[in-house]
């Protein structure tokens, strides 16, 4: 049996075995079916010749962009993470005014015009609260202990503050109440916001 198997597996034996098989004939409708399919495909190509760009875009999107999508998303994600790691420590804290950048969005209350204090030669520091219309609402004496003892000097400071014109503080262009520090001298007034 091994000799028969060897003879069958040899090239000549295999050729003889294949020649002895009956010839296969295609089914009678196969040729017509293939011609109809080829005709339909040709017609589809002719009709979609105007949409050739669509096939190119689809090929680009599906076959070329798919391998790039994951590295691109990883790059964008790592950029956002690294930028936020840099931004958070460098962003100024709101309570620390040394890093505050002045903008036009908010303005402090300012003095439009005033007269100097009429009596006394001492200096006085006063915190003034100004309302949204630019009028003084309240004041607090920060320094100038002689002001509390000298009634005439205190009245002079109060009159000066009452008749002083203020520009109110603004936030986004709307007037708001604000606080300011005035340095009153006998000859002039210094304003520090």
NULO-279184 format. One record per residue (C-alpha): residue number from 0; residue in three letters; chain; x, y, z. Coordinates in Angstrom, 3 decimals, decimal comma, always signed. Example, Ala and Ser with C-alpha at 12.3 -4.5 7.8 and 13.67 -1.06 7.14 Angstrom:
<rs>
(0 ala A (+12,300 -4,500 +7,800)) (1 ser A (+13,670 -1,060 +7,140)) 
</rs>
This chain:
<rs>
(0 unk A (+0,000 +0,000 +0,000)) (1 unk A (+2,846 +2,317 +0,583)) (2 unk A (+4,013 +1,835 -2,981)) (3 unk A (+0,579 +2,794 -4,334)) (4 unk A (+0,572 +5,887 -2,173)) (5 unk A (+4,054 +6,869 -3,373)) (6 unk A (+3,069 +6,459 -6,982)) (7 unk A (-0,051 +8,535 -6,489)) (8 unk A (+1,888 +11,307 -4,757)) (9 unk A (+4,549 +11,497 -7,440)) (10 unk A (+4,174 +14,115 -10,173)) (11 unk A (+3,386 +11,622 -12,873)) (12 unk A (+0,840 +9,803 -10,770)) (13 unk A (-0,833 +13,030 -9,830)) (14 unk A (-0,991 +14,111 -13,472)) (15 unk A (-2,574 +10,776 -14,452)) (16 unk A (-5,146 +11,028 -11,651)) (17 unk A (-6,153 +14,541 -12,692)) (18 unk A (-6,483 +13,549 -16,356)) (19 unk A (-8,776 +10,706 -15,423)) (20 unk A (-11,279 +13,110 -13,753)) (21 unk A (-14,303 +14,134 -15,835)) (22 unk A (-14,166 +17,633 -17,352)) (23 unk A (-16,277 +20,180 -15,460)) (24 unk A (-18,590 +22,398 -17,430)) (25 unk A (-19,859 +25,748 -16,107)) (26 unk A (-23,600 +26,081 -15,625)) (27 unk A (-25,378 +27,452 -18,678)) (28 unk A (-26,507 +30,774 -17,033)) (29 unk A (-23,137 +31,628 -15,468)) (30 unk A (-21,769 +33,405 -18,504)) (31 unk A (-24,893 +35,584 -18,807)) (32 unk A (-24,906 +36,374 -15,053)) (33 unk A (-21,256 +37,484 -15,162)) (34 unk A (-21,934 +39,728 -18,161)) (35 unk A (-24,920 +41,343 -16,384)) (36 unk A (-22,828 +41,966 -13,229)) (37 unk A (-19,986 +43,484 -15,284)) (38 unk A (-22,452 +45,727 -17,144)) (39 unk A (-24,033 +46,963 -13,890)) (40 unk A (-20,613 +47,686 -12,348)) (41 unk A (-19,532 +49,618 -15,441)) (42 unk A (-22,755 +51,638 -15,337)) (43 unk A (-22,242 +52,382 -11,621)) (44 unk A (-18,710 +53,608 -12,275)) (45 unk A (-19,902 +55,833 -15,114)) (46 unk A (-22,718 +57,283 -12,985)) (47 unk A (-20,432 +57,936 -10,003)) (48 unk A (-17,601 +59,454 -11,994)) (49 unk A (-18,681 +62,860 -10,615)) (50 unk A (-18,410 +61,461 -7,075)) (51 unk A (-14,858 +60,196 -7,400)) (52 unk A (-13,757 +62,730 -4,791)) (53 unk A (-16,148 +61,130 -2,314)) (54 unk A (-14,396 +57,791 -2,642)) (55 unk A (-11,039 +59,483 -2,173)) (56 unk A (-12,214 +61,325 +0,922)) (57 unk A (-13,716 +58,159 +2,347)) (58 unk A (-10,469 +56,300 +1,688)) (59 unk A (-8,506 +59,107 +3,325)) (60 unk A (-10,798 +59,253 +6,366)) (61 unk A (-11,120 +55,549 +6,973)) (62 unk A (-7,822 +54,112 +5,877)) (63 unk A (-5,346 +56,911 +6,396)) (64 unk A (-6,745 +58,907 +9,314)) (65 unk A (-7,655 +55,974 +11,498)) (66 unk A (-4,007 +55,082 +12,249)) (67 unk A (-3,279 +58,744 +13,037)) (68 unk A (-6,295 +59,375 +15,287)) (69 unk A (-4,918 +57,734 +18,444)) (70 unk A (-1,497 +59,441 +18,322)) (71 unk A (-3,197 +62,775 +17,565)) (72 unk A (-5,593 +62,401 +20,506)) (73 unk A (-2,700 +61,412 +22,759)) (74 unk A (-0,745 +64,466 +21,671)) (75 unk A (-3,642 +66,821 +22,314)) (76 unk A (-4,324 +65,257 +25,712)) (77 unk A (-0,677 +65,435 +26,791)) (78 unk A (-0,471 +69,054 +25,583)) (79 unk A (-3,486 +70,018 +27,687)) (80 unk A (-2,082 +68,224 +30,744)) (81 unk A (+1,381 +69,763 +30,404)) (82 unk A (-0,044 +73,246 +29,759)) (83 unk A (-2,296 +73,005 +32,813)) (84 unk A (+0,669 +71,813 +34,907)) (85 unk A (+2,544 +74,949 +33,838)) (86 unk A (-0,418 +77,338 +34,081)) (87 unk A (-1,691 +76,520 +37,573)) (88 unk A (+1,530 +77,395 +39,474)) (89 unk A (+2,099 +80,566 +37,437)) (90 unk A (-1,470 +81,881 +37,653)) (91 unk A (-1,665 +84,629 +40,303)) (92 unk A (-3,729 +84,053 +43,410)) (93 unk A (-6,549 +86,608 +43,708)) (94 unk A (-5,725 +87,559 +47,303)) (95 unk A (-2,155 +88,596 +46,434)) (96 unk A (-2,272 +92,065 +44,868)) (97 unk A (+1,418 +92,099 +43,841)) (98 unk A (+0,646 +90,058 +40,707)) (99 unk A (-2,663 +91,749 +39,877)) (100 unk A (-2,692 +93,146 +36,363)) (101 unk A (-4,897 +96,233 +36,026)) (102 unk A (-7,499 +96,020 +33,290)) (103 unk A (-10,210 +98,300 +32,035)) (104 unk A (-12,842 +95,861 +33,294)) (105 unk A (-12,624 +97,245 +36,836)) (106 unk A (-11,541 +100,674 +38,027)) (107 unk A (-11,005 +102,074 +41,491)) (108 unk A (-12,747 +105,120 +42,920)) (109 unk A (-10,831 +108,350 +42,272)) (110 unk A (-10,950 +111,983 +43,346)) (111 unk A (-12,260 +114,509 +40,794)) (112 unk A (-11,401 +117,649 +42,748)) (113 unk A (-11,069 +118,995 +46,285)) (114 unk A (-9,731 +121,851 +48,384)) (115 unk A (-6,845 +121,468 +50,849)) (116 unk A (-7,439 +121,291 +54,608)) (117 unk A (-7,745 +124,761 +56,022)) (118 unk A (-6,342 +124,408 +59,529)) (119 unk A (-3,444 +122,686 +61,203)) (120 unk A (-0,126 +121,505 +59,870)) (121 unk A (-0,449 +117,741 +60,528)) (122 unk A (-0,983 +114,970 +57,990)) (123 unk A (-4,013 +112,673 +58,089)) (124 unk A (-4,686 +109,293 +56,422)) (125 unk A (-8,347 +108,494 +55,843)) (126 unk A (-10,114 +105,483 +54,257)) (127 unk A (-13,197 +106,681 +52,378)) (128 unk A (-16,107 +104,547 +51,128)) (129 unk A (-17,674 +106,000 +47,953)) (130 unk A (-21,099 +104,911 +46,655)) (131 unk A (-22,076 +104,272 +43,030)) (132 unk A (-22,996 +107,944 +42,454)) (133 unk A (-19,585 +109,227 +43,574)) (134 unk A (-20,627 +110,470 +47,022)) (135 unk A (-18,804 +109,746 +50,270)) (136 unk A (-20,767 +107,296 +52,414)) (137 unk A (-18,395 +106,762 +55,328)) (138 unk A (-14,821 +107,405 +56,373)) (139 unk A (-12,382 +105,923 +58,837)) (140 unk A (-9,327 +107,696 +60,226)) (141 unk A (-6,318 +105,450 +59,742)) (142 unk A (-3,634 +107,729 +61,162)) (143 unk A (-3,565 +111,204 +62,616)) (144 unk A (-4,326 +110,894 +66,327)) (145 unk A (-4,203 +114,674 +66,714)) (146 unk A (-7,283 +114,815 +64,477)) (147 unk A (-9,416 +113,130 +67,137)) (148 unk A (-8,332 +115,666 +69,760)) (149 unk A (-8,538 +118,794 +67,579)) (150 unk A (-12,203 +119,549 +66,847)) (151 unk A (-11,471 +122,264 +64,287)) (152 unk A (-9,113 +120,007 +62,291)) (153 unk A (-11,629 +117,139 +62,383)) (154 unk A (-14,413 +119,430 +61,044)) (155 unk A (-12,086 +120,716 +58,360)) (156 unk A (-11,351 +117,136 +57,251)) (157 unk A (-15,050 +116,235 +57,311)) (158 unk A (-15,960 +119,315 +55,251)) (159 unk A (-13,182 +118,560 +52,814)) (160 unk A (-14,466 +114,991 +52,417)) (161 unk A (-18,094 +116,135 +52,060)) (162 unk A (-17,300 +118,634 +49,317)) (163 unk A (-14,826 +116,441 +47,496)) (164 unk A (-16,045 +115,104 +44,156)) (165 unk A (-15,363 +111,403 +43,604)) (166 unk A (-15,543 +109,227 +40,532)) (167 unk A (-17,133 +105,918 +41,577)) (168 unk A (-15,443 +102,580 +41,099)) (169 unk A (-16,660 +100,579 +38,083)) (170 unk A (-16,977 +96,915 +37,261)) (171 unk A (-17,594 +96,065 +33,599)) (172 unk A (-18,475 +99,718 +33,030)) (173 unk A (-21,149 +99,897 +35,751)) (174 unk A (-20,588 +102,206 +38,755)) (175 unk A (-20,208 +100,417 +42,074)) (176 unk A (-19,330 +101,276 +45,644)) (177 unk A (-15,610 +101,341 +46,335)) (178 unk A (-13,058 +102,090 +49,000)) (179 unk A (-10,032 +104,370 +48,673)) (180 unk A (-7,288 +105,746 +50,905)) (181 unk A (-6,689 +109,497 +51,033)) (182 unk A (-3,541 +111,090 +52,363)) (183 unk A (-4,580 +114,596 +53,418)) (184 unk A (-1,860 +117,186 +53,922)) (185 unk A (-2,314 +120,788 +54,843)) (186 unk A (-1,270 +121,883 +51,349)) (187 unk A (-2,455 +119,041 +49,067)) (188 unk A (-4,166 +115,657 +48,948)) (189 unk A (-2,558 +112,377 +47,827)) (190 unk A (-4,816 +109,548 +46,698)) (191 unk A (-3,841 +105,891 +46,907)) (192 unk A (-6,387 +103,310 +45,681)) 
</rs>
